[in-house]
Amino acid sequence: MITAKRAAGLTAEIKVREHSLFSGVADGLGGHDEGLNPHELLEGALAACTIITVQMYANRKNMKLESTDVAIKITAEGTETRISRDIKFNGDLTLEEHARLLEIADKCPIHRLLESHIKIDTNAL
């Protein structure tokens, strides 16, 4: 479970287990750029999940995947949000392995979560 609290100004401190990070907004929005903004955190979750998922698969299949580079950008928001994801696989891969890793990228848990119909239940404490 993630917990978060206001740290100061427009900054949130986010904690999980023994880790913490700060999220803020840019100077132009009233903050002081204390950390990733909430959109960047979401983009980062998809990038990290993509990298980890394809590396786990490549390891299990003994593929020569050295690393994966991912760029994520939320390109449109509204009734149909659009997210752009560019992926580069580094290593000695066949065309078939490359194609399979692209398929596996779409199976990462955050990708599937973002493509699902999400309902958020909010409770006042």
Sequence and secondary structure as in RCSB ss.txt:
>XXXX:A:sequence
MITAKRAAGLTAEIKVREHSLFSGVADGLGGHDEGLNPHELLEGALAACTIITVQMYANRKNMKLESTDVAIKIT
AEGTETRISRDIKFNGDLTLEEHARLLEIADKCPIHRLLESHIKIDTNAL
>XXXX:A:secstr
  EEEEEETTEEEEEETTEEEEE   GGGTS   SB HHHHHHHHHHHHHHHHHHHHHHHTT  EEEEEEEEEEE
E SSS EEEEEEEEEES  HHHHHHHHHHHTTSHHHHHHHS         
